Amino acid sequence: MTATKINKLITKEIKKQKLTQYRMAKDTGIPQPCLSRFLNGGSLKMETAGLLLDYLGYEITAKK
């Protein structure tokens, strides 16, 4: 999966779950300004994307 697809998945899921930046920042420890930049078209570090995916209920696994 490409970084663009991961970003779209995260953004879609945040909207679907109606999560606020404040709630996500409190729950994940990711700074709110970082979340704001991402949701306004910025990129994420892979580590941050992994934290968000885990928070949103997704699991990253290797293809076999």
C-alpha contacts under 8 A as a table, 3 or more apart, distances in Angstrom:
res1	aa1	res2	aa2	distance
1	M	5	K	6.31
1	M	6	I	6.80
2	T	5	K	5.27
2	T	6	I	6.33
3	A	6	I	5.03
3	A	7	N	6.13
4	T	7	N	5.11
4	T	8	K	6.23
5	K	8	K	5.07
5	K	9	L	6.07
6	I	9	L	5.04
6	I	10	I	6.17
6	I	49	A	7.82
7	N	10	I	5.21
7	N	11	T	6.13
7	N	43	S	7.68
7	N	44	L	7.97
7	N	49	A	7.82
8	K	11	T	5.14
8	K	12	K	5.99
9	L	12	K	5.20
9	L	13	E	6.11
10	I	13	E	5.21
10	I	14	I	6.15
10	I	49	A	7.96
10	I	52	L	7.23
10	I	53	L	6.70
10	I	56	L	7.83
11	T	14	I	5.22
11	T	15	K	6.38
11	T	39	L	6.82
12	K	15	K	5.28
12	K	16	K	6.08
13	E	16	K	4.86
13	E	17	Q	6.03
13	E	56	L	7.11
14	I	17	Q	5.30
14	I	18	K	5.96
14	I	19	L	5.52
14	I	56	L	7.64
15	K	18	K	4.87
15	K	19	L	6.61
19	L	23	R	6.66
19	L	24	M	6.87
20	T	23	R	5.25
20	T	24	M	6.31
21	Q	24	M	5.17
21	Q	25	A	5.97
21	Q	32	Q	5.96
21	Q	35	L	6.37
21	Q	36	S	7.02
22	Y	25	A	5.18
22	Y	26	K	6.20
22	Y	32	Q	6.36
23	R	26	K	5.19
23	R	27	D	6.07
24	M	27	D	5.09
24	M	28	T	5.80
24	M	29	G	7.77
24	M	30	I	7.44
24	M	32	Q	7.87
25	A	28	T	5.39
25	A	29	G	5.23
25	A	30	I	4.95
25	A	31	P	5.58
25	A	32	Q	5.31
25	A	35	L	7.59
26	K	29	G	5.66
26	K	30	I	7.58
28	T	51	L	7.06
28	T	52	L	7.49
28	T	55	Y	7.15
30	I	34	C	6.95
30	I	35	L	7.20
30	I	48	T	7.37
31	P	34	C	5.38
31	P	35	L	6.67
32	Q	35	L	5.04
32	Q	36	S	6.13
33	P	36	S	4.93
33	P	37	R	6.14
34	C	37	R	5.22
34	C	38	F	6.31
35	L	38	F	5.13
35	L	39	L	6.12
36	S	39	L	5.16
36	S	40	N	6.13
37	R	40	N	5.18
37	R	41	G	6.55
37	R	42	G	5.16
37	R	43	S	7.60
38	F	41	G	5.36
38	F	42	G	4.19
38	F	43	S	5.42
38	F	44	L	6.42
39	L	42	G	6.80
44	L	48	T	6.11
44	L	49	A	5.98
45	K	48	T	5.25
45	K	49	A	6.24
46	M	49	A	4.98
46	M	50	G	6.06
47	E	50	G	5.06
47	E	51	L	6.35
48	T	51	L	5.06
48	T	52	L	6.28
49	A	52	L	5.12
49	A	53	L	6.06
50	G	53	L	5.09
50	G	54	D	6.12
50	G	60	I	7.77
51	L	54	D	5.19
51	L	55	Y	6.10
52	L	55	Y	4.93
52	L	56	L	6.04
53	L	56	L	5.07
53	L	57	G	6.29
53	L	58	Y	5.05
53	L	59	E	6.89
54	D	57	G	5.15
54	D	58	Y	5.15
54	D	59	E	6.07
55	Y	58	Y	7.42
